[in-house]
Amino acid sequence: MLFEPYYPMGTEQDKKGNEVPCKKYKYLNNPINNFKKSEGDCFLNDLFTGEYCEQGYVSRLRKSYNKRMNELNEVLKTVITSLSVTAAIAIVTVATAGAFAGSIAVALVGSNFAGLSGATLTSACLAYLGGGAIAAGGAGMLGGTIAVVGGGAVLGVAVGAGIGGAVGSVGLMGEKNTIMQSAKLLTSVREIFLNDEHDIEFSDSVYEQYLQNITEIEKGLVDLRLKKDEVKGKEKKAIAEEIKMSEESVEAMKVARKSMLRYNSSFAEGL
């Protein structure tokens, strides 16, 4: 649903020194070639309705995602008018989540495979998230990795990265991309894990992981601030910028955390 077939390749600096999407391939984004979300939703609705989901499911997810985005934007006083604005850094997010996909999978569903450890446990968890082994009709480990990268990038910024790695990862993502990833995760929790699957336990595990990530990032920020006081010149400036970007990103995660907790609590009380 959130895929856009064309987007700027990389970034460049404008006259003010700000990083902006590269204009080298801007002709791909003209009204004739530009991908329209409404047409994409119609295609998905026609393709999947009946065998995989009920009528109107795609529209329901789109409406929910847009609402989550608007809520986060409003609270954080941030404006994201188009995915194209931040698509140039999407590859960073994919790489970050992909690197930690195994760790994320184990953290989420590892308890289902008592007795397994190491690479065997990681493989089993990725296959589980991918719908089971390929031989049994599932998507296998690759499918699990795609599931993590597609909707769980913000779960991977601290898992397996260490405190320093956690801060660096969330800093690379930046505030806008953190908002986008968090909106996807909130939509998954609210619409799929809770409303569709009624799986409060799994939703709670996602929340706990998200909360743990915030904690690790904030610990890392303390160390980074201390390091900033010990250096000078360009290194001090670079660390200050990393701190700023990480603080903005973790603030977005805190706002999303409150929404996720509210969803889980409300659903549990409703049952």
Salt bridges, closest charged atoms under 4 A:
GLU4 OE2 - LYS37 NZ 3.76
ASP41 OD1 - ARG62 NH2 2.89
GLU54 OE2 - ARG60 NH1 3.66
GLU71 OE1 - ARG68 NE 3.50
GLU191 OE1 - ARG60 NE 2.78
GLU191 OE2 - ARG190 NE 3.51
ASP196 OD1 - ARG60 NH2 2.90
GLU218 OE2 - LYS254 NZ 2.54
GLU247 OE2 - ARG225 NH2 2.78
GLU248 OE2 - LYS244 NZ 2.87
